[in-house]
Amino acid sequence: MLVIRRRSGETLLIGDEIEIEILETGNSHVKLGIRAPKQVVVLRKEIQITRQQNLAASKEKSGAAVNSVLRTLKKRQPSPIRAL
Amino acid sequence: MEQRFRLIDREPLLFLESETNPGLSFLLLPVALIDPHYRLALSAEDRATIDASAESHLLCLAVITAAEDSPPTANLLAPVVVNLDRGRAVQAVRSDAAYSHKHPLSVEEATCS
C-alpha cells in the first residue's frame, strides 16, 4: 500500500481525473473531498461489503440450509434466550 | 430496489419477504441471540428513517447467509433495525470495524467421530 502524508487543505491526484482533498482532520476522523468523473463509483467500503453480503444472503434458501441454521443454534451453549 | 418487506416470525428464525418480488427473502436472527453483548449506536439518519424515539420498540436483527456447502454466518456489520411500532426498518451499516459481516454462527467447529 502506498502511504502518503498530507495535511488539511492539501490534495492528491489519482490518475488524471480523480482528486482527493483533505478537508478536515480530527483525533479519530478525516473529512475528505473527492472530485471524480460521474462514472467513477465512490462508495464507503462497508456499503459495498453489505451489498455483496445481502446478495449472498438472498440466494434461494433450501430447507437443508435453514435446518443447518437451526442445528447450529441448538448446539450453542448456553441455550439461546430470545430477546425481543 | 425492493422497499417493502413482510416480517415473518418463525421462532427462533425470522424472515423478511419482499412484497413485490415473491422470490426474494432474507433469513434473520435476533442479534442478541448471536452475541448478547452486541451494541449498536443508531445514527441520527437511521433513527429518522425508522421514525424511532426513545420509547420505540426496536428489534435488532442480523441477516443470515445460509448456503448448503458452508457453515451459516451472520452479518453483524450491517444489522437490520426494525421499529415495531411504525413497521419501518433500516439496515444500519456500521462504519467501525468492530464486527464481521461473516460472523460464524457456530461456537465451535463440528467434529467428526
N, CA and C atoms of all chains as a GROMACS GRO file, in nm:
protein
  591
    1MET      N    1   0.084  -0.120   0.000
    1MET     CA    2   0.000   0.000   0.000
    1MET      C    3   0.088   0.125   0.000
    2LEU      N    4   0.050   0.218  -0.084
    2LEU     CA    5   0.122   0.346  -0.089
    2LEU      C    6   0.076   0.433   0.027
    3VAL      N    7   0.170   0.486   0.101
    3VAL     CA    8   0.135   0.571   0.214
    3VAL      C    9   0.186   0.712   0.188
    4ILE      N   10   0.095   0.810   0.194
    4ILE     CA   11   0.132   0.949   0.169
    4ILE      C   12   0.088   1.033   0.289
    5ARG      N   13   0.179   1.117   0.338
    5ARG     CA   14   0.142   1.204   0.450
    5ARG      C   15   0.093   1.338   0.394
    6ARG      N   16  -0.027   1.379   0.432
    6ARG     CA   17  -0.083   1.505   0.386
    6ARG      C   18  -0.143   1.582   0.503
    7ARG      N   19  -0.152   1.713   0.488
    7ARG     CA   20  -0.216   1.795   0.590
    7ARG      C   21  -0.350   1.844   0.540
    8SER      N   22  -0.426   1.898   0.632
    8SER     CA   23  -0.554   1.958   0.599
    8SER      C   24  -0.534   2.063   0.490
    9GLY      N   25  -0.620   2.061   0.388
    9GLY     CA   26  -0.612   2.159   0.280
    9GLY      C   27  -0.527   2.110   0.163
   10GLU      N   28  -0.452   2.003   0.182
   10GLU     CA   29  -0.368   1.951   0.074
   10GLU      C   30  -0.446   1.849  -0.009
   11THR      N   31  -0.395   1.825  -0.126
   11THR     CA   32  -0.469   1.745  -0.224
   11THR      C   33  -0.380   1.638  -0.281
   12LEU      N   34  -0.439   1.528  -0.326
   12LEU     CA   35  -0.361   1.433  -0.406
   12LEU      C   36  -0.443   1.388  -0.525
   13LEU      N   37  -0.373   1.343  -0.626
   13LEU     CA   38  -0.438   1.305  -0.751
   13LEU      C   39  -0.423   1.156  -0.775
   14ILE      N   40  -0.530   1.094  -0.828
   14ILE     CA   41  -0.522   0.956  -0.872
   14ILE      C   42  -0.553   0.957  -1.021
   15GLY      N   43  -0.455   0.925  -1.101
   15GLY     CA   44  -0.473   0.936  -1.246
   15GLY      C   45  -0.495   1.082  -1.282
   16ASP      N   46  -0.558   1.105  -1.398
   16ASP     CA   47  -0.576   1.241  -1.447
   16ASP      C   48  -0.705   1.305  -1.396
   17GLU      N   49  -0.797   1.221  -1.348
   17GLU     CA   50  -0.932   1.273  -1.329
   17GLU      C   51  -0.983   1.268  -1.186
   18ILE      N   52  -0.907   1.205  -1.098
   18ILE     CA   53  -0.958   1.190  -0.961
   18ILE      C   54  -0.871   1.272  -0.865
   19GLU      N   55  -0.939   1.355  -0.787
   19GLU     CA   56  -0.870   1.444  -0.696
   19GLU      C   57  -0.929   1.427  -0.557
   20ILE      N   58  -0.841   1.408  -0.461
   20ILE     CA   59  -0.889   1.391  -0.323
   20ILE      C   60  -0.827   1.500  -0.237
   21GLU      N   61  -0.913   1.575  -0.171
   21GLU     CA   62  -0.866   1.684  -0.086
   21GLU      C   63  -0.892   1.652   0.060
   22ILE      N   64  -0.792   1.676   0.142
   22ILE     CA   65  -0.810   1.658   0.287
   22ILE      C   66  -0.876   1.786   0.338
   23LEU      N   67  -1.001   1.779   0.378
   23LEU     CA   68  -1.075   1.898   0.418
   23LEU      C   69  -1.056   1.928   0.566
   24GLU      N   70  -1.053   1.822   0.645
   24GLU     CA   71  -1.054   1.842   0.789
   24GLU      C   72  -1.001   1.717   0.856
   25THR      N   73  -0.923   1.734   0.960
   25THR     CA   74  -0.878   1.616   1.034
   25THR      C   75  -0.910   1.635   1.182
   26GLY      N   76  -0.939   1.525   1.248
   26GLY     CA   77  -0.966   1.529   1.391
   26GLY      C   78  -0.889   1.416   1.458
   27ASN      N   79  -0.917   1.393   1.585
   27ASN     CA   80  -0.846   1.287   1.656
   27ASN      C   81  -0.873   1.150   1.594
   28SER      N   82  -0.999   1.127   1.556
   28SER     CA   83  -1.033   0.992   1.510
   28SER      C   84  -1.099   0.994   1.374
   29HIS      N   85  -1.101   1.109   1.308
   29HIS     CA   86  -1.167   1.111   1.178
   29HIS      C   87  -1.094   1.202   1.079
   30VAL      N   88  -1.120   1.179   0.953
   30VAL     CA   89  -1.068   1.263   0.845
   30VAL      C   90  -1.186   1.295   0.754
   31LYS      N   91  -1.199   1.419   0.714
   31LYS     CA   92  -1.305   1.456   0.620
   31LYS      C   93  -1.239   1.479   0.484
   32LEU      N   94  -1.286   1.403   0.384
   32LEU     CA   95  -1.225   1.409   0.252
   32LEU      C   96  -1.322   1.472   0.152
   33GLY      N   97  -1.268   1.544   0.057
   33GLY     CA   98  -1.346   1.589  -0.057
   33GLY      C   99  -1.295   1.514  -0.180
   34ILE      N  100  -1.388   1.459  -0.257
   34ILE     CA  101  -1.347   1.378  -0.372
   34ILE      C  102  -1.404   1.438  -0.499
   35ARG      N  103  -1.318   1.466  -0.594
   35ARG     CA  104  -1.364   1.511  -0.726
   35ARG      C  105  -1.330   1.400  -0.824
   36ALA      N  106  -1.434   1.348  -0.891
   36ALA     CA  107  -1.412   1.238  -0.985
   36ALA      C  108  -1.519   1.243  -1.092
   37PRO      N  109  -1.492   1.185  -1.210
   37PRO     CA  110  -1.594   1.181  -1.314
   37PRO      C  111  -1.717   1.104  -1.265
   38LYS      N  112  -1.835   1.140  -1.320
   38LYS     CA  113  -1.962   1.080  -1.276
   38LYS      C  114  -1.960   0.928  -1.281
   39GLN      N  115  -1.890   0.871  -1.383
   39GLN     CA  116  -1.896   0.726  -1.399
   39GLN      C  117  -1.809   0.651  -1.298
   40VAL      N  118  -1.729   0.724  -1.222
   40VAL     CA  119  -1.648   0.658  -1.118
   40VAL      C  120  -1.732   0.642  -0.992
   41VAL      N  121  -1.748   0.517  -0.948
   41VAL     CA  122  -1.829   0.491  -0.830
   41VAL      C  123  -1.745   0.514  -0.705
   42VAL      N  124  -1.794   0.602  -0.619
   42VAL     CA  125  -1.727   0.626  -0.491
   42VAL      C  126  -1.818   0.573  -0.382
   43LEU      N  127  -1.766   0.482  -0.301
   43LEU     CA  128  -1.850   0.409  -0.207
   43LEU      C  129  -1.774   0.386  -0.078
   44ARG      N  130  -1.841   0.404   0.036
   44ARG     CA  131  -1.778   0.359   0.159
   44ARG      C  132  -1.766   0.207   0.150
   45LYS      N  133  -1.653   0.153   0.193
   45LYS     CA  134  -1.628   0.011   0.171
   45LYS      C  135  -1.732  -0.078   0.240
   46GLU      N  136  -1.778  -0.037   0.360
   46GLU     CA  137  -1.874  -0.121   0.432
   46GLU      C  138  -2.007  -0.131   0.357
   47ILE      N  139  -2.038  -0.029   0.276
   47ILE     CA  140  -2.161  -0.035   0.196
   47ILE      C  141  -2.148  -0.141   0.088
   48GLN      N  142  -2.029  -0.146   0.026
   48GLN     CA  143  -2.007  -0.247  -0.078
   48GLN      C  144  -2.011  -0.388  -0.020
   49ILE      N  145  -1.946  -0.404   0.097
   49ILE     CA  146  -1.945  -0.535   0.165
   49ILE      C  147  -2.088  -0.577   0.198
   50THR      N  148  -2.168  -0.482   0.249
   50THR     CA  149  -2.306  -0.511   0.286
   50THR      C  150  -2.388  -0.551   0.164
   51ARG      N  151  -2.367  -0.480   0.055
   51ARG     CA  152  -2.441  -0.511  -0.067
   51ARG      C  153  -2.410  -0.654  -0.114
   52GLN      N  154  -2.279  -0.688  -0.114
   52GLN     CA  155  -2.240  -0.822  -0.158
   52GLN      C  156  -2.295  -0.929  -0.064
   53GLN      N  157  -2.289  -0.900   0.067
   53GLN     CA  158  -2.337  -0.999   0.164
   53GLN      C  159  -2.488  -1.016   0.154
   54ASN      N  160  -2.560  -0.907   0.128
   54ASN     CA  161  -2.705  -0.916   0.109
   54ASN      C  162  -2.737  -1.004  -0.012
   55LEU      N  163  -2.659  -0.988  -0.117
   55LEU     CA  164  -2.681  -1.070  -0.237
   55LEU      C  165  -2.661  -1.217  -0.204
   56ALA      N  166  -2.553  -1.246  -0.130
   56ALA     CA  167  -2.526  -1.386  -0.093
   56ALA      C  168  -2.639  -1.440  -0.004
   57ALA      N  169  -2.689  -1.354   0.087
   57ALA     CA  170  -2.792  -1.398   0.182
   57ALA      C  171  -2.927  -1.416   0.114
   58SER      N  172  -2.948  -1.349   0.000
   58SER     CA  173  -3.078  -1.354  -0.066
   58SER      C  174  -3.092  -1.475  -0.158
   59LYS      N  175  -2.982  -1.547  -0.176
   59LYS     CA  176  -2.990  -1.665  -0.263
   59LYS      C  177  -3.091  -1.764  -0.209
   60GLU      N  178  -3.153  -1.834  -0.298
   60GLU     CA  179  -3.256  -1.932  -0.263
   60GLU      C  180  -3.212  -2.016  -0.143
   61LYS      N  181  -3.296  -2.016  -0.038
   61LYS     CA  182  -3.261  -2.091   0.082
   61LYS      C  183  -3.332  -2.227   0.079
   62SER      N  184  -3.255  -2.332   0.070
   62SER     CA  185  -3.314  -2.464   0.071
   62SER      C  186  -3.353  -2.499   0.214
   63GLY      N  187  -3.442  -2.598   0.230
   63GLY     CA  188  -3.477  -2.644   0.364
   63GLY      C  189  -3.355  -2.691   0.438
   64ALA      N  190  -3.261  -2.753   0.366
   64ALA     CA  191  -3.141  -2.806   0.430
   64ALA      C  192  -3.058  -2.693   0.492
   65ALA      N  193  -3.048  -2.580   0.421
   65ALA     CA  194  -2.969  -2.469   0.472
   65ALA      C  195  -3.034  -2.409   0.597
   66VAL      N  196  -3.168  -2.397   0.593
   66VAL     CA  197  -3.239  -2.343   0.709
   66VAL      C  198  -3.225  -2.438   0.828
   67ASN      N  199  -3.234  -2.570   0.801
   67ASN     CA  200  -3.217  -2.666   0.908
   67ASN      C  201  -3.077  -2.660   0.968
   68SER      N  202  -2.978  -2.633   0.885
   68SER     CA  203  -2.842  -2.626   0.938
   68SER      C  204  -2.827  -2.507   1.033
   69VAL      N  205  -2.901  -2.398   1.005
   69VAL     CA  206  -2.901  -2.285   1.097
   69VAL      C  207  -2.964  -2.326   1.230
   70LEU      N  208  -3.076  -2.398   1.222
   70LEU     CA  209  -3.145  -2.442   1.345
   70LEU      C  210  -3.058  -2.537   1.425
   71ARG      N  211  -2.990  -2.630   1.354
   71ARG     CA  212  -2.900  -2.725   1.422
   71ARG      C  213  -2.788  -2.650   1.492
   72THR      N  214  -2.730  -2.552   1.423
   72THR     CA  215  -2.620  -2.474   1.480
   72THR      C  216  -2.666  -2.404   1.607
   73LEU      N  217  -2.790  -2.350   1.604
   73LEU     CA  218  -2.842  -2.280   1.721
   73LEU      C  219  -2.860  -2.374   1.839
   74LYS      N  220  -2.907  -2.496   1.809
   74LYS     CA  221  -2.932  -2.594   1.916
   74LYS      C  222  -2.804  -2.632   1.987
   75LYS      N  223  -2.694  -2.635   1.911
   75LYS     CA  224  -2.566  -2.679   1.967
   75LYS      C  225  -2.505  -2.574   2.059
   76ARG      N  226  -2.554  -2.451   2.047
   76ARG     CA  227  -2.490  -2.343   2.122
   76ARG      C  228  -2.520  -2.352   2.270
   77GLN      N  229  -2.424  -2.315   2.351
   77GLN     CA  230  -2.442  -2.310   2.496
   77GLN      C  231  -2.407  -2.170   2.545
   78PRO      N  232  -2.474  -2.112   2.638
   78PRO     CA  233  -2.597  -2.164   2.698
   78PRO      C  234  -2.713  -2.155   2.599
   79SER      N  235  -2.822  -2.218   2.635
   79SER     CA  236  -2.934  -2.223   2.541
   79SER      C  237  -2.980  -2.080   2.512
   80PRO      N  238  -3.008  -2.055   2.385
   80PRO     CA  239  -3.038  -1.918   2.345
   80PRO      C  240  -3.164  -1.864   2.411
   81ILE      N  241  -3.157  -1.740   2.451
   81ILE     CA  242  -3.275  -1.671   2.504
   81ILE      C  243  -3.319  -1.572   2.398
   82ARG      N  244  -3.443  -1.576   2.363
   82ARG     CA  245  -3.492  -1.486   2.260
   82ARG      C  246  -3.517  -1.349   2.322
   83ALA      N  247  -3.448  -1.252   2.271
   83ALA     CA  248  -3.464  -1.116   2.324
   83ALA      C  249  -3.540  -1.032   2.226
   84LEU      N  250  -3.660  -0.997   2.259
   84LEU     CA  251  -3.742  -0.915   2.168
   84LEU      C  252  -3.766  -0.780   2.232
   85MET      N  253  -3.485  -0.115  -0.643
   85MET     CA  254  -3.454  -0.168  -0.510
   85MET      C  255  -3.584  -0.202  -0.437
   86GLU      N  256  -3.586  -0.317  -0.377
   86GLU     CA  257  -3.707  -0.358  -0.303
   86GLU      C  258  -3.717  -0.278  -0.173
   87GLN      N  259  -3.834  -0.227  -0.145
   87GLN     CA  260  -3.851  -0.143  -0.027
   87GLN      C  261  -3.953  -0.199   0.071
   88ARG      N  262  -4.043  -0.281   0.021
   88ARG     CA  263  -4.150  -0.331   0.108
   88ARG      C  264  -4.129  -0.479   0.139
   89PHE      N  265  -4.116  -0.507   0.267
   89PHE     CA  266  -4.094  -0.644   0.312
   89PHE      C  267  -4.194  -0.679   0.422
   90ARG      N  268  -4.227  -0.807   0.428
   90ARG     CA  269  -4.312  -0.858   0.536
   90ARG      C  270  -4.222  -0.931   0.635
   91LEU      N  271  -4.237  -0.901   0.765
   91LEU     CA  272  -4.156  -0.966   0.867
   91LEU      C  273  -4.233  -1.086   0.920
   92ILE      N  274  -4.173  -1.204   0.906
   92ILE     CA  275  -4.242  -1.327   0.945
   92ILE      C  276  -4.165  -1.392   1.059
   93ASP      N  277  -4.236  -1.422   1.167
   93ASP     CA  278  -4.174  -1.477   1.288
   93ASP      C  279  -4.193  -1.629   1.291
   94ARG      N  280  -4.082  -1.702   1.280
   94ARG     CA  281  -4.084  -1.847   1.293
   94ARG      C  282  -3.981  -1.882   1.397
   95GLU      N  283  -4.014  -1.854   1.520
   95GLU     CA  284  -3.921  -1.862   1.629
   95GLU      C  285  -3.834  -1.988   1.620
   96PRO      N  286  -3.702  -1.977   1.636
   96PRO     CA  287  -3.628  -1.853   1.664
   96PRO      C  288  -3.590  -1.775   1.538
   97LEU      N  289  -3.630  -1.826   1.422
   97LEU     CA  290  -3.591  -1.759   1.297
   97LEU      C  291  -3.692  -1.650   1.261
   98LEU      N  292  -3.644  -1.552   1.187
   98LEU     CA  293  -3.735  -1.454   1.128
   98LEU      C  294  -3.704  -1.445   0.979
   99PHE      N  295  -3.805  -1.410   0.903
   99PHE     CA  296  -3.786  -1.392   0.760
   99PHE      C  297  -3.836  -1.254   0.718
  100LEU      N  298  -3.762  -1.193   0.628
  100LEU     CA  299  -3.810  -1.073   0.562
  100LEU      C  300  -3.840  -1.112   0.419
  101GLU      N  301  -3.968  -1.107   0.383
  101GLU     CA  302  -4.009  -1.146   0.248
  101GLU      C  303  -4.052  -1.023   0.171
  102SER      N  304  -3.998  -1.010   0.051
  102SER     CA  305  -4.036  -0.897  -0.033
  102SER      C  306  -4.183  -0.906  -0.070
  103GLU      N  307  -4.254  -0.792  -0.062
  103GLU     CA  308  -4.394  -0.791  -0.102
  103GLU      C  309  -4.409  -0.774  -0.252
  104THR      N  310  -4.301  -0.728  -0.317
  104THR     CA  311  -4.311  -0.701  -0.460
  104THR      C  312  -4.237  -0.805  -0.544
  105ASN      N  313  -4.144  -0.877  -0.482
  105ASN     CA  314  -4.067  -0.977  -0.556
  105ASN      C  315  -4.077  -1.110  -0.479
  106PRO      N  316  -4.169  -1.196  -0.522
  106PRO     CA  317  -4.202  -1.316  -0.445
  106PRO      C  318  -4.080  -1.408  -0.420
  107GLY      N  319  -3.980  -1.400  -0.506
  107GLY     CA  320  -3.866  -1.489  -0.489
  107GLY      C  321  -3.763  -1.440  -0.389
  108LEU      N  322  -3.783  -1.319  -0.340
  108LEU     CA  323  -3.678  -1.257  -0.258
  108LEU      C  324  -3.712  -1.263  -0.109
  109SER      N  325  -3.627  -1.330  -0.033
  109SER     CA  326  -3.647  -1.330   0.112
  109SER      C  327  -3.514  -1.339   0.184
  110PHE      N  328  -3.513  -1.294   0.306
  110PHE     CA  329  -3.393  -1.300   0.389
  110PHE      C  330  -3.425  -1.374   0.518
  111LEU      N  331  -3.327  -1.450   0.562
  111LEU     CA  332  -3.337  -1.520   0.690
  111LEU      C  333  -3.263  -1.438   0.794
  112LEU      N  334  -3.326  -1.414   0.909
  112LEU     CA  335  -3.262  -1.331   1.011
  112LEU      C  336  -3.273  -1.394   1.149
  113LEU      N  337  -3.186  -1.351   1.238
  113LEU     CA  338  -3.191  -1.391   1.378
  113LEU      C  339  -3.173  -1.267   1.464
  114PRO      N  340  -3.235  -1.265   1.583
  114PRO     CA  341  -3.209  -1.153   1.673
  114PRO      C  342  -3.060  -1.147   1.705
  115VAL      N  343  -3.005  -1.028   1.699
  115VAL     CA  344  -2.861  -1.011   1.723
  115VAL      C  345  -2.824  -1.057   1.864
  116ALA      N  346  -2.914  -1.033   1.959
  116ALA     CA  347  -2.886  -1.070   2.099
  116ALA      C  348  -2.864  -1.220   2.114
  117LEU      N  349  -2.924  -1.295   2.023
  117LEU     CA  350  -2.910  -1.440   2.030
  117LEU      C  351  -2.772  -1.484   1.979
  118ILE      N  352  -2.715  -1.406   1.894
  118ILE     CA  353  -2.584  -1.439   1.836
  118ILE      C  354  -2.473  -1.387   1.927
  119ASP      N  355  -2.489  -1.263   1.975
  119ASP     CA  356  -2.390  -1.205   2.064
  119ASP      C  357  -2.465  -1.119   2.168
  120PRO      N  358  -2.479  -1.172   2.291
  120PRO     CA  359  -2.556  -1.099   2.393
  120PRO      C  360  -2.495  -0.962   2.426
  121HIS      N  361  -2.367  -0.944   2.392
  121HIS     CA  362  -2.302  -0.817   2.426
  121HIS      C  363  -2.304  -0.717   2.311
  122TYR      N  364  -2.370  -0.754   2.202
  122TYR     CA  365  -2.370  -0.667   2.083
  122TYR      C  366  -2.430  -0.531   2.115
  123ARG      N  367  -2.360  -0.427   2.074
  123ARG     CA  368  -2.409  -0.291   2.095
  123ARG      C  369  -2.405  -0.216   1.963
  124LEU      N  370  -2.507  -0.136   1.940
  124LEU     CA  371  -2.514  -0.058   1.818
  124LEU      C  372  -2.561   0.082   1.851
  125ALA      N  373  -2.487   0.181   1.806
  125ALA     CA  374  -2.532   0.320   1.820
  125ALA      C  375  -2.597   0.358   1.688
  126LEU      N  376  -2.729   0.373   1.690
  126LEU     CA  377  -2.803   0.405   1.569
  126LEU      C  378  -2.777   0.552   1.532
  127SER      N  379  -2.737   0.576   1.408
  127SER     CA  380  -2.709   0.714   1.366
  127SER      C  381  -2.839   0.795   1.360
  128ALA      N  382  -2.826   0.925   1.369
  128ALA     CA  383  -2.944   1.012   1.365
  128ALA      C  384  -3.022   0.990   1.236
  129GLU      N  385  -2.948   0.968   1.127
  129GLU     CA  386  -3.011   0.947   0.996
  129GLU      C  387  -3.095   0.818   0.997
  130ASP      N  388  -3.036   0.710   1.050
  130ASP     CA  389  -3.109   0.583   1.057
  130ASP      C  390  -3.228   0.592   1.151
  131ARG      N  391  -3.208   0.664   1.262
  131ARG     CA  392  -3.319   0.682   1.357
  131ARG      C  393  -3.436   0.752   1.290
  132ALA      N  394  -3.404   0.854   1.210
  132ALA     CA  395  -3.509   0.928   1.141
  132ALA      C  396  -3.578   0.838   1.037
  133THR      N  397  -3.500   0.755   0.969
  133THR     CA  398  -3.556   0.667   0.866
  133THR      C  399  -3.666   0.576   0.922
  134ILE      N  400  -3.644   0.527   1.044
  134ILE     CA  401  -3.744   0.435   1.101
  134ILE      C  402  -3.833   0.505   1.205
  135ASP      N  403  -3.823   0.638   1.211
  135ASP     CA  404  -3.912   0.714   1.299
  135ASP      C  405  -3.898   0.673   1.445
  136ALA      N  406  -3.776   0.645   1.488
  136ALA     CA  407  -3.755   0.591   1.622
  136ALA      C  408  -3.748   0.702   1.725
  137SER      N  409  -3.813   0.680   1.838
  137SER     CA  410  -3.799   0.770   1.952
  137SER      C  411  -3.743   0.687   2.067
  138ALA      N  412  -3.724   0.752   2.182
  138ALA     CA  413  -3.666   0.680   2.296
  138ALA      C  414  -3.758   0.568   2.342
  139GLU      N  415  -3.890   0.583   2.314
  139GLU     CA  416  -3.985   0.484   2.363
  139GLU      C  417  -4.013   0.373   2.260
  140SER      N  418  -3.959   0.388   2.140
  140SER     CA  419  -3.991   0.293   2.034
  140SER      C  420  -3.946   0.151   2.071
  141HIS      N  421  -4.025   0.055   2.029
  141HIS     CA  422  -3.985  -0.085   2.046
  141HIS      C  423  -3.905  -0.127   1.923
  142LEU      N  424  -3.775  -0.141   1.943
  142LEU     CA  425  -3.686  -0.173   1.832
  142LEU      C  426  -3.640  -0.317   1.841
  143LEU      N  427  -3.622  -0.374   1.722
  143LEU     CA  428  -3.574  -0.511   1.712
  143LEU      C  429  -3.448  -0.505   1.628
  144CYS      N  430  -3.339  -0.564   1.679
  144CYS     CA  431  -3.213  -0.562   1.606
  144CYS      C  432  -3.185  -0.702   1.553
  145LEU      N  433  -3.182  -0.715   1.422
  145LEU     CA  434  -3.173  -0.847   1.359
  145LEU      C  435  -3.049  -0.857   1.271
  146ALA      N  436  -2.990  -0.976   1.267
  146ALA     CA  437  -2.876  -0.999   1.179
  146ALA      C  438  -2.920  -1.082   1.059
  147VAL      N  439  -2.878  -1.042   0.941
  147VAL     CA  440  -2.909  -1.117   0.820
  147VAL      C  441  -2.817  -1.240   0.816
  148ILE      N  442  -2.878  -1.356   0.798
  148ILE     CA  443  -2.802  -1.482   0.798
  148ILE      C  444  -2.775  -1.525   0.654
  149THR      N  445  -2.652  -1.565   0.629
  149THR     CA  446  -2.619  -1.626   0.500
  149THR      C  447  -2.608  -1.776   0.523
  150ALA      N  448  -2.700  -1.850   0.464
  150ALA     CA  449  -2.701  -1.995   0.484
  150ALA      C  450  -2.693  -2.064   0.349
  151ALA      N  451  -2.576  -2.116   0.319
  151ALA     CA  452  -2.560  -2.195   0.197
  151ALA      C  453  -2.539  -2.339   0.241
  152GLU      N  454  -2.576  -2.432   0.153
  152GLU     CA  455  -2.565  -2.573   0.192
  152GLU      C  456  -2.420  -2.618   0.206
  153ASP      N  457  -2.332  -2.552   0.130
  153ASP     CA  458  -2.195  -2.603   0.126
  153ASP      C  459  -2.101  -2.534   0.225
  154SER      N  460  -2.152  -2.439   0.305
  154SER     CA  461  -2.065  -2.375   0.403
  154SER      C  462  -2.144  -2.343   0.529
  155PRO      N  463  -2.075  -2.334   0.645
  155PRO     CA  464  -2.147  -2.307   0.770
  155PRO      C  465  -2.214  -2.170   0.765
  156PRO      N  466  -2.332  -2.159   0.829
  156PRO     CA  467  -2.404  -2.032   0.826
  156PRO      C  468  -2.330  -1.920   0.898
  157THR      N  469  -2.345  -1.798   0.846
  157THR     CA  470  -2.282  -1.682   0.907
  157THR      C  471  -2.386  -1.572   0.926
  158ALA      N  472  -2.356  -1.481   1.018
  158ALA     CA  473  -2.445  -1.368   1.045
  158ALA      C  474  -2.372  -1.239   1.010
  159ASN      N  475  -2.446  -1.146   0.951
  159ASN     CA  476  -2.387  -1.017   0.917
  159ASN      C  477  -2.406  -0.922   1.035
  160LEU      N  478  -2.300  -0.908   1.117
  160LEU     CA  479  -2.307  -0.818   1.232
  160LEU      C  480  -2.254  -0.680   1.198
  161LEU      N  481  -2.203  -0.665   1.076
  161LEU     CA  482  -2.158  -0.533   1.029
  161LEU      C  483  -2.278  -0.445   0.995
  162ALA      N  484  -2.384  -0.509   0.946
  162ALA     CA  485  -2.498  -0.432   0.898
  162ALA      C  486  -2.630  -0.493   0.946
  163PRO      N  487  -2.662  -0.476   1.075
  163PRO     CA  488  -2.786  -0.532   1.127
  163PRO      C  489  -2.908  -0.457   1.073
  164VAL      N  490  -3.021  -0.527   1.069
  164VAL     CA  491  -3.148  -0.464   1.030
  164VAL      C  492  -3.221  -0.425   1.158
  165VAL      N  493  -3.248  -0.296   1.172
  165VAL     CA  494  -3.318  -0.247   1.292
  165VAL      C  495  -3.462  -0.217   1.254
  166VAL      N  496  -3.555  -0.283   1.324
  166VAL     CA  497  -3.697  -0.269   1.293
  166VAL      C  498  -3.765  -0.188   1.404
  167ASN      N  499  -3.842  -0.089   1.366
  167ASN     CA  500  -3.926  -0.018   1.461
  167ASN      C  501  -4.064  -0.085   1.457
  168LEU      N  502  -4.091  -0.166   1.559
  168LEU     CA  503  -4.214  -0.247   1.559
  168LEU      C  504  -4.339  -0.159   1.566
  169ASP      N  505  -4.326  -0.040   1.624
  169ASP     CA  506  -4.442   0.049   1.637
  169ASP      C  507  -4.483   0.108   1.502
  170ARG      N  508  -4.384   0.130   1.416
  170ARG     CA  509  -4.413   0.200   1.291
  170ARG      C  510  -4.407   0.111   1.168
  171GLY      N  511  -4.359  -0.013   1.186
  171GLY     CA  512  -4.346  -0.100   1.071
  171GLY      C  513  -4.240  -0.052   0.973
  172ARG      N  514  -4.136   0.011   1.028
  172ARG     CA  515  -4.028   0.059   0.942
  172ARG      C  516  -3.897  -0.005   0.984
  173ALA      N  517  -3.809  -0.022   0.887
  173ALA     CA  518  -3.680  -0.086   0.917
  173ALA      C  519  -3.569  -0.022   0.835
  174VAL      N  520  -3.448  -0.036   0.886
  174VAL     CA  521  -3.332   0.017   0.815
  174VAL      C  522  -3.215  -0.079   0.835
  175GLN      N  523  -3.133  -0.093   0.734
  175GLN     CA  524  -3.011  -0.171   0.753
  175GLN      C  525  -2.904  -0.074   0.798
  176ALA      N  526  -2.867  -0.084   0.924
  176ALA     CA  527  -2.775   0.011   0.986
  176ALA      C  528  -2.631  -0.036   0.965
  177VAL      N  529  -2.568   0.016   0.863
  177VAL     CA  530  -2.431  -0.027   0.830
  177VAL      C  531  -2.333   0.042   0.924
  178ARG      N  532  -2.257  -0.037   0.997
  178ARG     CA  533  -2.159   0.020   1.091
  178ARG      C  534  -2.039   0.071   1.012
  179SER      N  535  -1.983   0.183   1.057
  179SER     CA  536  -1.861   0.228   0.990
  179SER      C  537  -1.737   0.193   1.071
  180ASP      N  538  -1.756   0.139   1.193
  180ASP     CA  539  -1.639   0.089   1.266
  180ASP      C  540  -1.612  -0.054   1.219
  181ALA      N  541  -1.499  -0.106   1.257
  181ALA     CA  542  -1.465  -0.242   1.214
  181ALA      C  543  -1.480  -0.339   1.331
  182ALA      N  544  -1.576  -0.309   1.419
  182ALA     CA  545  -1.590  -0.387   1.542
  182ALA      C  546  -1.648  -0.527   1.518
  183TYR      N  547  -1.730  -0.541   1.413
  183TYR     CA  548  -1.796  -0.669   1.390
  183TYR      C  549  -1.782  -0.713   1.245
  184SER      N  550  -1.787  -0.844   1.228
  184SER     CA  551  -1.767  -0.902   1.096
  184SER      C  552  -1.899  -0.911   1.019
  185HIS      N  553  -1.890  -0.906   0.886
  185HIS     CA  554  -2.008  -0.930   0.804
  185HIS      C  555  -2.029  -1.079   0.782
  186LYS      N  556  -1.932  -1.159   0.832
  186LYS     CA  557  -1.945  -1.305   0.820
  186LYS      C  558  -1.914  -1.370   0.955
  187HIS      N  559  -1.989  -1.332   1.055
  187HIS     CA  560  -1.968  -1.384   1.189
  187HIS      C  561  -2.021  -1.528   1.194
  188PRO      N  562  -1.934  -1.626   1.229
  188PRO     CA  563  -1.982  -1.764   1.230
  188PRO      C  564  -2.088  -1.784   1.338
  189LEU      N  565  -2.192  -1.860   1.303
  189LEU     CA  566  -2.299  -1.886   1.400
  189LEU      C  567  -2.258  -1.989   1.502
  190SER      N  568  -2.176  -2.084   1.457
  190SER     CA  569  -2.138  -2.192   1.546
  190SER      C  570  -2.025  -2.146   1.637
  191VAL      N  571  -2.031  -2.191   1.762
  191VAL     CA  572  -1.929  -2.152   1.859
  191VAL      C  573  -1.803  -2.235   1.837
  192GLU      N  574  -1.825  -2.360   1.800
  192GLU     CA  575  -1.709  -2.448   1.781
  192GLU      C  576  -1.723  -2.520   1.648
  193GLU      N  577  -1.612  -2.564   1.598
  193GLU     CA  578  -1.612  -2.641   1.474
  193GLU      C  579  -1.680  -2.775   1.499
  194ALA      N  580  -1.756  -2.819   1.402
  194ALA     CA  581  -1.816  -2.951   1.413
  194ALA      C  582  -1.705  -3.055   1.405
  195THR      N  583  -1.715  -3.157   1.488
  195THR     CA  584  -1.611  -3.260   1.484
  195THR      C  585  -1.669  -3.390   1.432
  196CYS      N  586  -1.585  -3.465   1.360
  196CYS     CA  587  -1.627  -3.595   1.311
  196CYS      C  588  -1.577  -3.700   1.407
  197SER      N  589  -1.663  -3.794   1.440
  197SER     CA  590  -1.616  -3.902   1.527
  197SER      C  591  -1.640  -4.035   1.459
   0.00000   0.00000   0.00000
